[in-house]
Amino acid sequence: MPRLPPQAGAGARLLILVRGVRSLSQGALVVDFALYLRTLHWSGAEIGALLTLSMAAGMVLTLILGPLSDRLGCKRLILGFEAGRIVAALVALATSNPILISGATFLGQYGRGGNGSAGPFGAVEKSWLAHRAPRVEWVRLYSLNSAAGFAGHAAGALLAVLPAFLTPWLPGALSFRPLFAFALFTSLLSIGLMLRVPDAAGARRGRQSANPAPAASPEGSRQENRLLLRLVAANLAQGAGIGLSGPMISYWFAQRFGAGPALVGPVMAAGFLLSAAASVLAGRLARKHGIVPVVVGMRLVGIGLLMALPLAPALPAAAALQMLRSLFNRGTNGVRQALSIALVGSRRRGFAASLNSLSVSVPRAFGPLFAGLFFDAGWFAAPFLLAGGFQAAYLGLYAASFARHERESRASALSFAGE
């Protein structure tokens, strides 16, 4: 069982535990939310449009929260967001009114997170974690944080089979409602855990010796900005690929193979569980060989599996491809987060994390809408093939932007990989 760096302390352990707890309900709703709306007779285009608007709301939050955390601290911002998730769960539990369920979707960010992401508060979470351990341990810390998120998503995806068993007592869409009660419970538990964690400001003061933060020179700031611009360019291509292939995957299984929660849930759960193991492995490999080679190697395999998925002739083959592509596509999340945080000094970590999340979220937000339109037209392969092209472009930009920079950083003992 992987262990946290000894320098991380109890605060980091609690934050990673919160990530796992929060991911439980996210995993269940990643599988079932689109199926819930389908049961309410929403079309693919309508579901995609709602998820697109929800992601747009998440982008606004990301844009605000990341930089704000550098000034106000992380704790109160994430607590406020969890309070909003409580309100969303209560609304979704009480009604299926389209307007109210849409508002709850914006607050609770339901149906997103298929790639294991933490949501719009992820930038704040990453900044908070960065102050819990020395820079040399970030690769391990973020890899374990991603693994906790994937493990939570896996357990939640298994819970997504619940509506299939509740149908005799709660017919139709009502069988999905208990999942929102579970989302309410996980938010309350997350708040209870977070109240025990010191804010990032206190951690920052306690880590000054381990993470020195000298004032950035003009040339240093320009170099940081150049690296961030490269990250944004690569992430735009990545986000487009994720949006086309991720949020509507359970709807695709339902439309293509007639698969409901009882079948889709275990498939998604296995994919998330494999992603958790891959995240830990990617962290170990990145500390030894560097982040960029690990990201490029794993994601190349993932692209091949992604483009093969819509060509699968039957459900078992599609399920196997989905589980394997999850391993290779998502397993690098943690090490990529460590790289994005390491591009800047401590005074701009919230900004860098926010920019990293936002540059993925902007193109990703439009993906579900286009995917829904493709599916309604009977073009079940098109979104995945287009997504594969975008992901290939991302890898090319990523390697060209950061391979040389990482080699120079490792050689000067300012390694992304923690050596």
KEVEXVEX-609861 format. One record per residue (C-alpha): residue number from 1; x, z negated, y. Coordinates in nm, 2 decimals. Layout:
N
SITE	i	east	up	north
SITE	NUM	X	Z	Y
...
# end
This chain:
419
SITE	i	east	up	north
SITE	1	0.00	0.00	0.00
SITE	2	0.16	0.10	0.33
SITE	3	0.24	-0.18	0.57
SITE	4	0.24	-0.19	0.95
SITE	5	0.57	-0.23	1.13
SITE	6	0.66	-0.60	1.16
SITE	7	0.69	-0.55	1.54
SITE	8	0.33	-0.44	1.57
SITE	9	0.18	-0.79	1.54
SITE	10	-0.18	-0.90	1.48
SITE	11	-0.32	-0.70	1.78
SITE	12	-0.23	-0.37	1.62
SITE	13	-0.37	-0.48	1.28
SITE	14	-0.70	-0.57	1.45
SITE	15	-0.71	-0.24	1.63
SITE	16	-0.65	-0.04	1.32
SITE	17	-0.92	-0.25	1.14
SITE	18	-1.16	-0.16	1.42
SITE	19	-1.08	0.20	1.37
SITE	20	-1.17	0.17	1.01
SITE	21	-1.49	-0.02	1.07
SITE	22	-1.61	0.22	1.34
SITE	23	-1.54	0.52	1.12
SITE	24	-1.78	0.39	0.85
SITE	25	-2.08	0.50	1.05
SITE	26	-1.91	0.80	1.19
SITE	27	-1.84	0.93	0.83
SITE	28	-2.20	0.88	0.73
SITE	29	-2.34	1.07	1.03
SITE	30	-2.08	1.35	1.01
SITE	31	-2.25	1.43	0.68
SITE	32	-2.61	1.35	0.75
SITE	33	-2.68	1.40	1.12
SITE	34	-2.71	1.78	1.11
SITE	35	-2.91	1.74	0.79
SITE	36	-3.14	1.49	0.96
SITE	37	-3.21	1.73	1.24
SITE	38	-3.26	2.01	0.99
SITE	39	-3.53	1.79	0.82
SITE	40	-3.69	1.75	1.17
SITE	41	-3.71	2.14	1.17
SITE	42	-3.43	2.20	1.42
SITE	43	-3.27	2.54	1.38
SITE	44	-2.90	2.60	1.34
SITE	45	-2.87	2.72	1.70
SITE	46	-3.05	2.41	1.83
SITE	47	-2.84	2.17	1.62
SITE	48	-2.52	2.36	1.74
SITE	49	-2.64	2.35	2.10
SITE	50	-2.70	1.97	2.08
SITE	51	-2.36	1.91	1.93
SITE	52	-2.20	2.13	2.20
SITE	53	-2.37	1.94	2.48
SITE	54	-2.27	1.61	2.31
SITE	55	-1.91	1.71	2.30
SITE	56	-1.93	1.82	2.66
SITE	57	-2.04	1.47	2.75
SITE	58	-1.75	1.33	2.54
SITE	59	-1.51	1.55	2.73
SITE	60	-1.63	1.40	3.06
SITE	61	-1.58	1.05	2.92
SITE	62	-1.23	1.14	2.79
SITE	63	-1.13	1.28	3.13
SITE	64	-1.24	0.96	3.30
SITE	65	-1.14	0.69	3.05
SITE	66	-0.78	0.79	2.96
SITE	67	-0.63	0.78	3.31
SITE	68	-0.86	0.49	3.40
SITE	69	-0.71	0.28	3.12
SITE	70	-0.36	0.31	3.28
SITE	71	-0.50	0.11	3.57
SITE	72	-0.78	-0.11	3.44
SITE	73	-0.67	-0.17	3.09
SITE	74	-0.81	-0.05	2.76
SITE	75	-1.02	-0.34	2.63
SITE	76	-1.31	-0.34	2.88
SITE	77	-1.34	0.04	2.86
SITE	78	-1.37	0.05	2.48
SITE	79	-1.61	-0.25	2.48
SITE	80	-1.83	-0.07	2.73
SITE	81	-1.84	0.24	2.51
SITE	82	-1.93	0.03	2.20
SITE	83	-2.22	-0.12	2.40
SITE	84	-2.34	0.23	2.47
SITE	85	-2.32	0.30	2.10
SITE	86	-2.55	0.00	2.03
SITE	87	-2.81	0.14	2.27
SITE	88	-2.78	0.48	2.10
SITE	89	-2.83	0.33	1.76
SITE	90	-3.14	0.14	1.87
SITE	91	-3.30	0.45	2.02
SITE	92	-3.22	0.67	1.71
SITE	93	-3.35	0.40	1.48
SITE	94	-3.68	0.38	1.67
SITE	95	-3.78	0.74	1.74
SITE	96	-3.72	1.11	1.65
SITE	97	-3.84	1.23	1.99
SITE	98	-3.62	1.53	2.07
SITE	99	-3.54	1.42	2.42
SITE	100	-3.46	1.06	2.32
SITE	101	-3.26	1.16	2.01
SITE	102	-3.06	1.40	2.23
SITE	103	-2.98	1.11	2.47
SITE	104	-2.88	0.89	2.18
SITE	105	-2.65	1.17	2.05
SITE	106	-2.47	1.18	2.39
SITE	107	-2.42	0.81	2.39
SITE	108	-2.34	0.76	2.03
SITE	109	-2.15	1.09	1.98
SITE	110	-2.34	1.15	1.65
SITE	111	-2.24	1.43	1.42
SITE	112	-1.89	1.46	1.55
SITE	113	-1.56	1.34	1.40
SITE	114	-1.55	1.57	1.11
SITE	115	-1.18	1.60	1.16
SITE	116	-1.14	1.22	1.16
SITE	117	-1.12	1.19	1.54
SITE	118	-1.21	0.86	1.70
SITE	119	-1.43	1.01	1.97
SITE	120	-1.40	1.02	2.35
SITE	121	-1.25	0.67	2.36
SITE	122	-0.97	0.79	2.13
SITE	123	-0.74	0.84	2.42
SITE	124	-0.78	0.48	2.53
SITE	125	-0.73	0.36	2.17
SITE	126	-0.40	0.55	2.14
SITE	127	-0.28	0.41	2.47
SITE	128	-0.37	0.06	2.36
SITE	129	-0.19	0.10	2.03
SITE	130	0.13	0.24	2.20
SITE	131	0.17	-0.10	2.38
SITE	132	0.15	-0.29	2.05
SITE	133	0.48	-0.17	1.90
SITE	134	0.82	-0.02	2.00
SITE	135	0.84	0.36	2.05
SITE	136	1.05	0.40	1.73
SITE	137	0.75	0.28	1.52
SITE	138	0.48	0.50	1.67
SITE	139	0.49	0.77	1.40
SITE	140	0.42	0.50	1.13
SITE	141	0.16	0.32	1.35
SITE	142	-0.04	0.63	1.44
SITE	143	-0.02	0.76	1.08
SITE	144	-0.17	0.43	0.95
SITE	145	-0.43	0.43	1.23
SITE	146	-0.54	0.78	1.12
SITE	147	-0.54	0.68	0.76
SITE	148	-0.77	0.38	0.84
SITE	149	-1.00	0.62	1.02
SITE	150	-1.01	0.86	0.73
SITE	151	-1.07	0.58	0.48
SITE	152	-1.36	0.46	0.68
SITE	153	-1.50	0.81	0.71
SITE	154	-1.47	0.84	0.33
SITE	155	-1.66	0.52	0.26
SITE	156	-1.92	0.63	0.52
SITE	157	-1.96	0.97	0.37
SITE	158	-2.04	0.81	0.04
SITE	159	-2.31	0.61	0.21
SITE	160	-2.45	0.94	0.33
SITE	161	-2.61	0.98	-0.01
SITE	162	-2.85	0.70	0.08
SITE	163	-3.13	0.93	0.21
SITE	164	-3.16	1.10	-0.13
SITE	165	-3.24	0.76	-0.29
SITE	166	-3.47	0.64	-0.02
SITE	167	-3.70	0.95	-0.02
SITE	168	-3.96	0.79	-0.26
SITE	169	-4.02	0.51	-0.01
SITE	170	-3.92	0.68	0.32
SITE	171	-4.03	1.04	0.30
SITE	172	-3.87	1.32	0.49
SITE	173	-3.67	1.24	0.80
SITE	174	-3.75	0.87	0.77
SITE	175	-3.50	0.84	0.48
SITE	176	-3.22	0.90	0.73
SITE	177	-3.32	0.63	0.98
SITE	178	-3.13	0.34	0.80
SITE	179	-2.81	0.51	0.88
SITE	180	-2.86	0.43	1.24
SITE	181	-2.91	0.06	1.16
SITE	182	-2.57	0.08	0.99
SITE	183	-2.42	0.24	1.30
SITE	184	-2.56	-0.06	1.50
SITE	185	-2.40	-0.30	1.26
SITE	186	-2.06	-0.14	1.28
SITE	187	-2.07	-0.14	1.66
SITE	188	-2.15	-0.51	1.67
SITE	189	-1.87	-0.58	1.42
SITE	190	-1.62	-0.37	1.62
SITE	191	-1.70	-0.56	1.93
SITE	192	-1.64	-0.89	1.75
SITE	193	-1.30	-0.78	1.63
SITE	194	-1.19	-0.63	1.96
SITE	195	-1.27	-0.95	2.15
SITE	196	-0.98	-1.10	1.96
SITE	197	-0.73	-0.84	2.07
SITE	198	-0.53	-0.89	2.40
SITE	199	-0.57	-0.61	2.65
SITE	200	-0.30	-0.34	2.68
SITE	201	-0.18	-0.48	3.01
SITE	202	-0.07	-0.80	2.84
SITE	203	0.09	-0.61	2.55
SITE	204	0.27	-0.39	2.81
SITE	205	0.43	-0.69	2.97
SITE	206	0.53	-0.83	2.63
SITE	207	0.69	-0.50	2.53
SITE	208	0.91	-0.43	2.83
SITE	209	1.23	-0.49	2.64
SITE	210	1.13	-0.27	2.35
SITE	211	0.97	0.00	2.56
SITE	212	1.16	0.02	2.88
SITE	213	0.97	0.21	3.16
SITE	214	1.20	0.31	3.44
SITE	215	1.05	0.50	3.73
SITE	216	1.04	0.86	3.65
SITE	217	1.26	1.10	3.85
SITE	218	1.11	1.41	4.00
SITE	219	1.30	1.62	3.74
SITE	220	1.17	1.39	3.46
SITE	221	0.81	1.43	3.59
SITE	222	0.85	1.80	3.60
SITE	223	0.98	1.81	3.25
SITE	224	0.69	1.59	3.13
SITE	225	0.44	1.82	3.30
SITE	226	0.59	2.13	3.14
SITE	227	0.57	1.97	2.80
SITE	228	0.21	1.87	2.86
SITE	229	0.11	2.22	2.97
SITE	230	0.26	2.35	2.64
SITE	231	0.06	2.09	2.45
SITE	232	-0.26	2.20	2.63
SITE	233	-0.20	2.57	2.56
SITE	234	-0.16	2.49	2.18
SITE	235	-0.45	2.26	2.17
SITE	236	-0.69	2.51	2.32
SITE	237	-0.64	2.73	2.02
SITE	238	-0.67	2.44	1.78
SITE	239	-0.99	2.31	1.94
SITE	240	-1.16	2.65	1.91
SITE	241	-1.08	2.65	1.54
SITE	242	-1.20	2.30	1.48
SITE	243	-1.53	2.36	1.66
SITE	244	-1.61	2.67	1.46
SITE	245	-1.53	2.51	1.12
SITE	246	-1.59	2.14	1.14
SITE	247	-1.91	1.99	1.30
SITE	248	-2.16	2.23	1.12
SITE	249	-1.99	2.21	0.77
SITE	250	-2.27	2.00	0.61
SITE	251	-2.53	2.25	0.75
SITE	252	-2.33	2.53	0.60
SITE	253	-2.33	2.37	0.26
SITE	254	-2.71	2.32	0.29
SITE	255	-2.78	2.68	0.40
SITE	256	-2.53	2.85	0.17
SITE	257	-2.58	2.65	-0.15
SITE	258	-2.89	2.44	-0.09
SITE	259	-2.68	2.12	-0.11
SITE	260	-2.83	1.80	0.03
SITE	261	-2.67	1.46	0.11
SITE	262	-2.63	1.36	-0.25
SITE	263	-2.39	1.65	-0.30
SITE	264	-2.23	1.70	0.04
SITE	265	-2.16	1.32	0.09
SITE	266	-1.92	1.28	-0.21
SITE	267	-1.75	1.61	-0.12
SITE	268	-1.68	1.49	0.24
SITE	269	-1.59	1.15	0.11
SITE	270	-1.33	1.29	-0.12
SITE	271	-1.19	1.50	0.16
SITE	272	-1.16	1.21	0.39
SITE	273	-0.99	0.99	0.12
SITE	274	-0.74	1.26	0.05
SITE	275	-0.68	1.29	0.43
SITE	276	-0.60	0.92	0.44
SITE	277	-0.34	0.95	0.17
SITE	278	-0.20	1.26	0.34
SITE	279	-0.17	1.09	0.67
SITE	280	0.05	0.81	0.53
SITE	281	0.26	1.08	0.35
SITE	282	0.29	1.29	0.66
SITE	283	0.42	0.98	0.85
SITE	284	0.69	0.92	0.60
SITE	285	0.79	1.29	0.59
SITE	286	0.80	1.31	0.97
SITE	287	1.03	1.01	1.01
SITE	288	1.27	1.19	0.77
SITE	289	1.24	1.55	0.86
SITE	290	1.07	1.56	1.20
SITE	291	0.71	1.61	1.32
SITE	292	0.71	1.98	1.39
SITE	293	0.82	2.10	1.04
SITE	294	0.57	1.87	0.87
SITE	295	0.28	1.98	1.09
SITE	296	0.36	2.35	1.05
SITE	297	0.41	2.33	0.67
SITE	298	0.09	2.14	0.60
SITE	299	-0.13	2.32	0.84
SITE	300	-0.02	2.66	0.71
SITE	301	-0.15	2.57	0.37
SITE	302	-0.47	2.44	0.54
SITE	303	-0.53	2.77	0.71
SITE	304	-0.51	2.96	0.38
SITE	305	-0.77	2.72	0.23
SITE	306	-0.99	2.74	0.54
SITE	307	-1.01	3.12	0.52
SITE	308	-1.08	3.11	0.15
SITE	309	-1.37	2.86	0.18
SITE	310	-1.64	3.10	0.29
SITE	311	-1.54	3.34	0.01
SITE	312	-1.61	3.08	-0.26
SITE	313	-1.87	3.22	-0.50
SITE	314	-2.03	2.88	-0.60
SITE	315	-2.07	2.52	-0.49
SITE	316	-1.79	2.37	-0.71
SITE	317	-1.53	2.61	-0.58
SITE	318	-1.64	2.56	-0.22
SITE	319	-1.63	2.18	-0.27
SITE	320	-1.28	2.19	-0.41
SITE	321	-1.16	2.41	-0.12
SITE	322	-1.32	2.18	0.13
SITE	323	-1.15	1.87	-0.01
SITE	324	-0.81	2.04	-0.03
SITE	325	-0.82	2.19	0.32
SITE	326	-0.92	1.84	0.45
SITE	327	-0.60	1.70	0.31
SITE	328	-0.37	1.96	0.47
SITE	329	-0.56	2.01	0.80
SITE	330	-0.63	1.64	0.89
SITE	331	-0.33	1.47	0.73
SITE	332	-0.11	1.55	1.03
SITE	333	-0.34	1.39	1.29
SITE	334	-0.14	1.07	1.32
SITE	335	0.20	1.23	1.36
SITE	336	0.07	1.47	1.62
SITE	337	-0.07	1.18	1.82
SITE	338	0.27	1.02	1.82
SITE	339	0.42	1.33	1.96
SITE	340	0.17	1.36	2.24
SITE	341	0.22	1.00	2.35
SITE	342	0.60	1.04	2.33
SITE	343	0.60	1.33	2.58
SITE	344	0.56	1.09	2.88
SITE	345	0.67	0.75	3.00
SITE	346	0.47	0.44	2.96
SITE	347	0.30	0.47	3.30
SITE	348	0.13	0.80	3.19
SITE	349	0.03	0.73	2.83
SITE	350	-0.34	0.70	2.90
SITE	351	-0.32	1.03	3.09
SITE	352	-0.12	1.21	2.82
SITE	353	-0.36	1.08	2.54
SITE	354	-0.66	1.19	2.76
SITE	355	-0.52	1.53	2.82
SITE	356	-0.43	1.58	2.46
SITE	357	-0.79	1.49	2.35
SITE	358	-0.95	1.69	2.63
SITE	359	-0.76	2.01	2.57
SITE	360	-0.88	2.00	2.21
SITE	361	-1.24	1.90	2.30
SITE	362	-1.31	2.17	2.56
SITE	363	-1.30	2.47	2.32
SITE	364	-1.42	2.26	2.03
SITE	365	-1.74	2.18	2.22
SITE	366	-1.85	2.55	2.21
SITE	367	-1.78	2.59	1.84
SITE	368	-2.10	2.44	1.70
SITE	369	-2.32	2.66	1.92
SITE	370	-2.15	2.98	1.80
SITE	371	-2.13	2.86	1.44
SITE	372	-2.51	2.78	1.45
SITE	373	-2.58	3.13	1.58
SITE	374	-2.37	3.29	1.32
SITE	375	-2.53	3.09	1.04
SITE	376	-2.89	3.17	1.17
SITE	377	-2.79	3.54	1.16
SITE	378	-2.67	3.50	0.80
SITE	379	-2.30	3.55	0.88
SITE	380	-2.17	3.25	0.68
SITE	381	-1.81	3.37	0.66
SITE	382	-1.75	3.46	1.03
SITE	383	-1.70	3.11	1.18
SITE	384	-1.44	3.02	0.92
SITE	385	-1.24	3.34	0.95
SITE	386	-1.24	3.32	1.33
SITE	387	-1.13	2.95	1.30
SITE	388	-0.84	3.05	1.07
SITE	389	-0.72	3.29	1.34
SITE	390	-0.73	3.03	1.61
SITE	391	-0.55	2.78	1.39
SITE	392	-0.27	3.03	1.32
SITE	393	-0.23	3.08	1.70
SITE	394	-0.21	2.71	1.74
SITE	395	0.07	2.67	1.49
SITE	396	0.27	2.95	1.65
SITE	397	0.24	2.79	2.00
SITE	398	0.31	2.44	1.86
SITE	399	0.63	2.54	1.68
SITE	400	0.75	2.74	1.98
SITE	401	0.68	2.46	2.23
SITE	402	0.81	2.16	2.05
SITE	403	1.06	2.24	1.77
SITE	404	1.36	2.27	2.00
SITE	405	1.25	1.97	2.21
SITE	406	1.21	1.75	1.90
SITE	407	1.55	1.85	1.77
SITE	408	1.71	1.76	2.10
SITE	409	1.52	1.43	2.12
SITE	410	1.63	1.33	1.77
SITE	411	1.99	1.41	1.84
SITE	412	1.98	1.20	2.15
SITE	413	1.82	0.90	1.96
SITE	414	1.50	0.95	2.16
SITE	415	1.33	1.06	1.84
SITE	416	0.96	1.13	1.79
SITE	417	1.01	1.05	1.43
SITE	418	1.13	0.69	1.48
SITE	419	1.48	0.72	1.35
# end
